[in-house]
Amino acid sequence: MPLPHSTKAPNEHLIFVKNVPGYLATDEIRNLFAKYNPASIKNVYPNSDVTTVVIGFRTKDEAARA
C-alpha cells in the first residue's frame, strides 16, 4: 500500500520516469507499477502537460524488479 505523498520511507529507492504526458501521470502510472507494490508515487509537476513521476520502493531489489 503506497504511503501518503508527504511521507518518505527511510532508505527509499527511487525510480524517475521522465517526460510523462500529464494525463497519464496519475492513474495510468499507478496501474503500471501496482504489481510491484510501490511505497510512494509522486508527480513532480502536477500542473504541467509533460511531467516527471517519482516512484519509491522499500528495497533495492523491488526497484530493480520494477
C-alpha positions as CSV (number, residue, x, y, z in Angstrom):
1,M,0.0,0.0,0.0
2,P,1.5,3.4,-1.0
3,L,2.5,5.9,1.7
4,P,0.9,9.4,1.8
5,H,2.5,11.9,-0.5
6,S,4.3,13.8,2.3
7,T,5.8,10.6,3.8
8,K,9.2,9.3,2.7
9,A,10.3,5.8,3.8
10,P,13.8,5.5,5.3
11,N,16.3,4.3,2.7
12,E,13.6,4.5,-0.1
13,H,14.9,3.6,-3.5
14,L,13.6,5.8,-6.3
15,I,12.8,5.4,-10.0
16,F,12.3,8.6,-12.0
17,V,10.0,8.3,-15.1
18,K,10.6,11.4,-17.2
19,N,8.6,13.0,-20.0
20,V,5.3,11.5,-18.9
21,P,2.2,13.2,-20.5
22,G,0.3,15.0,-17.8
23,Y,-2.9,13.0,-18.4
24,L,-1.0,9.7,-17.8
25,A,0.7,10.8,-14.6
26,T,-1.9,9.7,-12.1
27,D,-4.0,6.6,-12.7
28,E,-2.1,5.1,-15.6
29,I,1.3,5.2,-13.9
30,R,-0.2,3.8,-10.7
31,N,-1.7,0.9,-12.6
32,L,1.5,0.3,-14.5
33,F,3.6,-0.1,-11.2
34,A,0.8,-1.5,-9.0
35,K,2.0,-5.1,-9.2
36,Y,5.4,-4.0,-7.9
37,N,3.9,-2.6,-4.7
38,P,5.5,0.9,-4.6
39,A,5.9,2.7,-1.3
40,S,5.2,6.1,-2.9
41,I,4.3,7.7,-6.2
42,K,4.8,11.5,-6.7
43,N,4.0,13.7,-9.7
44,V,6.8,16.3,-9.6
45,Y,5.0,18.8,-11.9
46,P,1.2,18.2,-11.4
47,N,0.0,21.2,-13.4
48,S,2.3,20.5,-16.4
49,D,1.4,18.9,-19.8
50,V,4.6,16.9,-19.5
51,T,5.9,15.8,-16.1
52,T,8.2,13.5,-14.2
53,V,6.9,10.8,-11.9
54,V,9.0,9.6,-8.9
55,I,8.2,6.1,-7.7
56,G,9.7,4.9,-4.4
57,F,10.3,1.3,-3.3
58,R,11.3,-0.1,0.0
59,T,14.3,-2.2,-1.2
60,K,16.8,-2.0,-4.0
61,D,15.6,-5.4,-5.3
62,E,12.0,-4.2,-5.6
63,A,13.1,-1.1,-7.5
64,A,15.3,-3.2,-9.8
65,R,12.4,-5.6,-10.4
66,A,10.1,-2.8,-11.3
